[in-house]
């Protein structure tokens, strides 16, 4: 390779093009992290030039790595592929476009012509394809149109075309977080340039004199206006000249034999580290180019959907906070190899995966196209998990799974759903088994530790034995360790009917009851999970005569017997309170009540306004409220005349009968045969 420092002028003045590969990431520089520091650097250098201060050193902007591209004919403008540095090059162009457009607005024609030379190539009549070759920088296809418009259509036409991003009564772009990044950068630089030229922002000693003189309707005032125009044009010129003359980059030109991808992978953009997904994408299409496959066609056909903004949404899974596409890639690799993936080393993991495929393992990929086809197929499944559409079997599973935060099952789910030999019914049975496994274990208080390894072991078993709901169920019920066993119906019932589930902090008892232990054992589930369980039971209770199973989004968990029960919910057997036997009975009653208080038999769901009005009321008050509820499970409570421990146990058993069918123990052929 050849490397050396060059000024921005030396980089942009020649008749040549810098083409950003279609598979590189979009323009991602932002105001706070990059535009504002860049502007401050330009402004500092402009002040030095304006006041002829000593300029001791140039400002370095990092590296621009270029790989020469072959030309089809002598008429074509020499072009380079930008291996690294596209964010810098694009920012230079947007700044210069803003300076040129301000010059046009102020009618500084000489400046317009000079700046144009750094934006477009000359002698367009000699080009083979001038509509493309005139641009010195050629961005990715995703942002190409807006970039061309910024450089070519003029500010007034730009405002008309992108009117939704401009203020109606001002020649100004909306706050930059709400507009496309390129347009935001252009708008930011235009405003900074305009302010610097039209104020004393560059510390011009003559500004105050000129502002006073131009108000005079005299020959002196006219001379002041002329002088003012000269000063303003000079201010503009020192700004754009500061960029092209005082800013340098290290230009690295790769020669034959240099591995562009290896170099790219070791470099980061200024203040904006490359995401692992960016490195993966570049690696894929670099290999496509090297293998003679059309990177642009493959990108358009297969990868373009991954550029949708929804894939860049930040999400949190476990201790990691990443963009969605990185979680997808990790789950994709894990699902393919049935092995653990280190998310913090995702790019290395992907390269190792591709190398494994190239060795012929698991059939291998014969081409980058085959690799992309696999990514797209898995990507469509993963998107359905993200969208959680209740009308889609896979989305419905993801929606029911969501409160339990067990995304470690995703590699197994992806692999199950992509399996062509499994019919739709079999796939849904598998999902039902997995959901029952997760929910039952949570209600029974069993650990989620090492779920990632366990679900991968399930996947390896199915890879070896074949995919079916029967094999999945048999494997799960065959586990005996605390970290993997599947609770059967008796264990599930014991936890459901007698173990506190609701983990909200309780209000201490008052009055006489305060003499006794005020708090039951801690609950096993968060309010969100308790609500999810009760909502599922409510939907199951609704029969064909109900028009919908949709529930109010503002439902919250309510205790029938309230946590602060002393005032309105007296204990039975009052007459024994002052005797030794009565005191012992009292302790027993208190303990039983506190034990059952947070079990499912004493929990329901209500809309929040109703919940607030009946929270600590007597049963007669609550019973009337339940009678007006639209929920089946609440109207069922009204059949009871009183409410106490016996009623809680009875209702808990009734709810369990529904829960047992909602999250069933696998009914395998082996179990059926053993019972027969």
JOMO-V83157 format. One record per residue. PHI is phi in whole degrees, -180 to 180 (* if undefined). NEAR is the number of other C-alpha atoms within 8 Angstrom. D_LAST is the distance of its C-alpha to the last C-alpha in Angstrom with 1 decimal. Layout:
# JOMO-V83157
PHI	NEAR	D_LAST
PHI	NEAR	D_LAST
This chain:
# JOMO-V83157
*	7	77.0
-115	7	80.1
-137	8	80.1
-177	7	82.8
-76	8	83.7
-138	11	84.8
-77	12	85.8
-61	13	84.0
-60	10	87.1
-62	8	86.9
-74	8	83.2
-105	11	83.7
-78	8	87.2
-76	7	86.7
-81	10	85.6
-155	11	82.0
-125	13	78.4
-119	12	75.6
-103	11	72.2
-85	13	69.1
-56	10	66.0
-61	10	63.7
-92	11	60.8
-74	10	62.6
-69	7	61.8
-73	7	63.7
-72	9	66.8
-120	8	65.4
-64	10	68.5
-130	9	69.0
-59	10	71.8
-69	7	71.3
-84	10	70.2
-128	11	72.4
-62	12	74.8
-66	9	76.6
-60	9	77.2
-61	8	78.3
-61	10	80.7
-61	8	82.1
-67	9	82.9
-62	11	84.5
-60	11	86.6
-60	8	87.8
-68	12	89.0
-66	13	90.6
-63	12	92.6
-60	11	93.8
-69	11	95.0
-63	10	96.5
-106	6	98.7
53	6	99.4
-80	8	97.8
-64	5	97.2
-108	8	93.9
-80	4	93.0
-155	4	89.7
-83	8	87.4
-99	8	84.0
-90	8	81.2
-112	9	78.1
93	8	76.0
-107	10	75.1
-123	13	74.8
-102	12	73.2
-125	14	74.1
-126	12	73.2
-65	10	75.6
-109	8	74.3
-68	5	75.7
-106	9	77.9
-80	5	77.9
-152	5	81.7
-70	6	84.8
-77	7	84.8
-71	11	81.6
-70	11	81.9
-57	9	80.8
-129	12	77.4
-127	12	75.3
-87	12	71.6
-84	14	71.1
-75	14	68.8
-153	11	69.3
114	11	71.6
-64	11	70.7
-66	10	70.6
-66	8	74.1
-60	9	75.5
-64	11	74.0
-64	9	75.4
-57	9	78.8
-66	11	78.7
-66	14	77.6
-65	12	80.3
-66	12	83.0
-64	13	81.9
-65	13	82.3
-64	14	85.7
-63	12	86.8
-68	12	85.7
-67	11	87.6
-61	13	90.6
-64	10	90.4
-63	7	90.2
-87	6	93.2
64	6	95.0
-95	10	95.4
-63	8	95.6
-62	6	96.6
-64	11	93.5
-55	12	91.3
-64	8	92.5
-68	8	92.2
-67	13	88.6
-54	9	87.5
-64	10	88.3
-97	13	85.4
-105	14	82.9
-132	9	83.5
-80	14	85.0
-84	7	88.4
56	6	89.6
-66	9	86.8
-69	5	88.7
-97	6	88.3
-87	11	84.5
-74	7	82.1
-138	7	79.7
-63	9	81.7
-61	6	79.1
-105	6	76.9
-72	14	79.3
-70	10	81.6
-82	11	79.1
-73	14	79.5
-117	12	76.0
-124	10	73.1
-77	13	70.0
-65	13	66.3
-61	7	65.6
-59	6	63.7
-115	10	66.9
-65	10	69.5
-65	8	70.5
-67	9	71.3
-65	10	73.1
-61	9	75.3
-64	10	76.0
-61	14	77.2
-80	10	79.5
-118	6	80.8
-86	9	80.8
91	10	83.1
-64	8	82.4
-65	6	83.1
-69	8	80.9
-63	12	78.2
-64	10	78.4
-69	7	78.0
-70	6	75.1
-115	8	73.2
-60	10	74.5
-68	5	71.2
-105	9	71.9
-111	12	75.6
-63	11	77.1
-66	6	78.6
-107	4	82.1
-134	6	82.2
-84	8	82.4
-151	8	79.6
-86	10	75.9
-58	9	73.3
-48	7	72.0
-70	13	70.7
-72	7	67.0
-100	7	66.6
-124	10	68.0
-56	8	67.2
-56	12	68.2
-64	10	70.9
-66	10	72.5
-64	13	72.2
-63	15	74.0
-59	13	76.7
-65	12	77.2
-64	11	77.3
-67	13	80.0
-60	13	82.0
-65	9	82.2
-67	9	83.1
-65	13	85.8
-58	9	87.2
-65	9	87.5
-64	11	89.1
-76	13	91.7
-96	7	92.6
-134	8	92.8
-96	10	94.2
-60	8	90.8
-93	11	92.3
60	6	95.1
-79	7	97.8
-66	6	101.1
-94	6	102.6
-60	9	100.0
-66	7	101.7
-61	7	105.1
-67	12	103.8
-62	9	101.8
-75	8	105.1
-65	11	107.4
-71	13	105.4
-79	7	105.9
-80	9	109.7
-88	8	111.1
-125	6	113.7
-61	6	114.3
-64	9	113.0
-64	12	109.8
-63	11	109.4
-63	9	109.9
-65	11	107.2
-63	11	104.7
-66	8	105.4
-63	9	105.1
-61	11	101.9
-63	8	100.4
-63	8	101.4
-64	8	99.8
-64	10	96.5
-64	11	96.3
-64	9	97.0
-59	12	94.2
-61	12	91.8
-63	9	93.1
-68	12	92.6
-69	13	89.0
-74	11	87.9
-67	10	90.4
-58	14	88.8
-66	11	85.5
-75	10	86.8
-100	10	89.5
-100	12	88.2
-100	13	84.5
-127	14	83.3
-129	13	80.1
-89	13	79.4
-87	12	79.1
-115	12	77.0
-105	11	77.2
-80	12	74.7
-111	9	76.0
-58	4	74.3
101	4	71.8
-76	7	71.1
-89	6	67.4
-62	9	67.4
-69	10	63.8
-62	7	64.2
-65	8	67.2
-58	9	65.5
-67	8	62.6
-94	6	65.0
-110	7	66.9
-120	9	66.2
-76	10	68.0
-62	7	70.5
68	7	68.5
-136	9	65.5
-56	7	63.2
-68	8	61.2
-75	6	57.5
-59	9	55.0
-64	10	54.0
-64	10	57.7
-66	11	57.8
-62	11	54.6
-60	10	56.0
-64	11	59.3
-62	9	57.7
-60	9	55.7
-82	12	58.7
-65	10	61.1
-66	9	58.9
-64	12	58.9
-60	10	62.7
-64	7	62.9
-91	6	60.7
82	6	62.7
-91	9	60.2
-74	8	61.7
-62	12	60.9
-67	8	62.1
-67	7	60.1
-64	11	56.9
-61	12	57.6
-64	8	58.1
-82	7	55.1
-117	10	52.5
-89	11	53.7
-54	9	55.6
-64	6	52.6
-73	7	52.2
-85	7	55.8
-59	8	54.7
-55	6	55.6
-63	6	52.0
-76	10	51.2
-98	9	54.0
-66	8	52.7
-78	8	52.4
-136	8	49.0
-118	8	47.8
-133	7	44.7
63	4	44.5
-92	5	47.9
-100	6	49.0
-122	8	51.0
-140	9	51.3
-74	11	51.8
-56	12	48.6
-64	10	49.3
-74	11	49.2
-64	10	45.8
-61	10	44.7
-61	10	46.2
-64	12	44.6
-69	11	41.1
-61	12	41.8
-63	13	42.7
-60	13	39.9
-67	15	37.4
-75	8	39.1
-102	7	39.3
53	12	36.3
-138	8	38.8
-72	8	40.7
-125	9	43.9
-91	8	46.9
-63	7	48.0
-70	4	51.5
-121	7	51.9
-59	13	50.4
-64	10	53.1
-63	7	52.9
-63	11	49.2
-68	10	49.6
-62	9	52.2
-65	8	50.0
-63	10	47.2
-63	8	49.6
-63	8	50.8
-63	10	47.3
-65	12	46.8
-65	10	50.1
-76	7	49.1
102	9	46.4
-65	8	43.4
58	5	40.6
89	6	42.6
72	10	45.6
-105	10	47.9
-80	6	50.5
-161	6	52.7
-65	12	53.2
-60	7	52.3
-64	9	48.8
-61	9	48.5
-68	10	49.6
-60	9	47.3
-66	8	44.4
-60	9	45.9
-64	10	46.2
-60	9	42.6
-68	11	41.3
-62	9	44.1
-65	8	42.9
-68	11	39.4
-64	10	40.9
-62	8	43.3
-65	12	40.4
-67	12	39.0
-72	8	42.5
-76	7	43.1
51	13	39.9
-81	10	40.1
-65	9	37.5
-86	6	37.6
-110	9	36.5
-52	8	32.8
-71	11	34.1
-65	15	36.8
-65	12	34.6
-59	14	32.4
-63	11	35.6
-67	12	36.9
-70	9	33.8
-76	10	34.0
-52	8	37.7
-63	9	37.9
-92	8	35.8
53	6	38.3
-115	8	35.8
-77	6	37.6
-66	8	36.6
-84	10	33.5
-59	9	35.8
-56	14	36.1
-66	12	32.4
-64	9	32.4
-58	14	35.4
-66	11	33.9
-61	11	30.6
-73	10	32.6
-84	9	35.1
-66	8	32.4
-71	6	33.1
-74	5	29.9
-87	11	27.9
-76	7	27.9
-60	6	28.9
-64	6	25.5
-64	10	24.0
-63	13	27.0
-67	10	26.5
-63	9	22.8
-62	13	24.2
-64	10	26.9
-62	10	24.6
-64	15	22.5
-64	8	25.9
-65	12	27.3
-62	12	24.4
-59	11	24.8
-69	10	28.5
-69	10	28.5
-60	12	25.9
-63	12	27.8
-65	11	31.1
-68	13	30.1
-86	11	28.8
74	7	32.1
-89	9	31.0
-71	8	33.6
-101	6	34.4
-60	5	36.5
68	7	36.0
-58	11	33.8
-58	9	36.1
-69	9	35.2
-65	9	31.5
-65	11	31.2
-70	15	33.3
-67	9	30.9
-62	11	28.0
-63	12	30.4
-63	9	31.2
-63	9	27.5
-69	12	27.0
-60	8	30.3
-80	6	29.2
-98	7	25.7
110	8	26.1
-89	12	25.8
-164	11	22.6
-66	11	20.7
-63	8	17.6
-68	11	19.9
-64	13	21.6
-62	13	18.7
-61	10	17.3
-65	9	20.9
-67	10	21.5
-76	10	18.6
-85	7	19.5
-78	9	22.9
-119	7	24.0
-76	6	27.7
-62	7	29.2
-86	10	30.6
-143	10	27.4
-73	11	24.2
-102	11	22.1
-59	11	22.0
-82	7	18.7
-61	8	18.6
-60	6	20.0
-66	9	22.8
-61	12	23.5
-68	10	23.9
-59	9	26.2
-67	10	28.4
-62	13	28.5
-92	13	29.4
-130	10	31.7
-104	12	33.2
-58	16	36.4
-110	14	35.9
-85	13	39.4
-101	12	41.8
-69	7	45.1
-63	4	47.9
-97	7	48.3
-81	6	51.5
-61	8	52.6
-69	10	52.6
-117	9	56.0
64	8	57.8
-60	6	56.4
-65	9	53.0
-66	10	54.7
-69	6	55.1
-111	7	51.4
-55	8	49.4
-83	9	49.5
-119	7	46.8
-78	10	43.0
-58	6	41.2
-62	8	41.4
-76	12	39.0
-94	11	36.6
-120	12	37.2
-73	11	40.4
-54	10	41.4
-63	8	40.7
-75	10	37.1
-61	12	36.6
-61	12	38.2
-60	10	35.9
-63	8	32.8
-67	10	34.4
-65	10	35.5
-63	9	32.1
-66	12	30.8
-60	11	33.9
-64	9	33.2
-66	9	29.6
-75	9	31.0
-75	10	33.5
-104	6	32.5
-64	5	34.0
-81	5	37.1
-80	7	38.2
-72	5	40.6
-152	4	39.6
-106	7	37.3
-70	5	40.3
-117	6	41.3
-60	6	44.7
-72	4	45.4
-100	6	47.1
-69	11	44.3
-136	10	44.3
-77	11	42.2
-129	10	43.4
-84	12	42.7
-72	9	42.5
-81	11	43.7
-71	10	46.4
-67	9	47.0
-102	11	50.5
-97	11	49.4
-60	11	52.1
-75	8	54.5
-105	8	52.4
-129	9	49.2
-65	7	50.3
-76	7	48.1
-74	4	47.6
61	7	49.3
-60	6	52.7
-64	6	54.5
-95	12	53.3
-63	9	54.7
-101	7	57.7
-110	7	56.1
-64	7	54.4
-66	7	51.3
-64	12	51.5
-65	11	52.0
-64	8	48.8
-63	9	46.9
-61	10	48.4
-58	9	47.3
-63	8	43.7
-66	9	43.9
-59	11	45.4
-62	10	42.8
-66	9	39.9
-61	9	41.6
-65	11	42.4
-69	13	38.8
-89	15	37.4
-55	13	40.3
-107	15	38.8
-83	16	35.1
-61	12	33.6
-62	14	33.9
-108	14	37.7
-117	11	38.1
-146	12	38.8
-127	12	40.8
-139	11	44.2
-68	10	47.1
-61	9	49.6
-60	6	52.4
-67	9	50.3
-56	11	48.9
-64	7	52.4
-77	6	53.6
-117	10	50.8
-50	9	50.0
-114	9	51.1
-72	9	51.6
-70	8	50.4
-64	11	47.2
-63	6	49.3
-68	9	50.8
-67	11	47.6
-60	10	45.9
-65	9	48.7
-65	10	48.3
-63	11	44.5
-65	9	45.2
-95	7	47.3
-75	10	44.8
-85	6	43.2
-85	7	39.9
-61	10	37.1
-63	9	36.0
-77	13	39.6
-66	13	40.0
-66	7	36.9
-65	9	38.7
-69	11	41.4
-71	6	39.3
-87	7	40.0
-82	5	43.4
-132	6	43.5
-137	10	41.9
-158	7	41.1
-62	9	38.5
-64	7	36.2
-69	11	36.3
-63	12	35.6
-63	12	32.4
-61	9	31.3
-66	10	32.1
-59	14	30.5
-69	11	27.1
-65	8	27.7
-67	11	28.5
-63	11	25.5
-58	8	23.2
-76	11	25.0
-61	10	25.1
-61	10	21.4
-85	7	21.0
-69	10	24.2
-123	13	23.2
-77	10	19.4
-72	11	17.4
-54	8	16.2
-96	8	12.9
-84	9	12.5
-63	7	10.4
-64	6	9.8
-66	8	8.5
-60	9	6.2
-67	7	5.0
-68	6	5.5
-77	5	3.8
-75	4	0.0
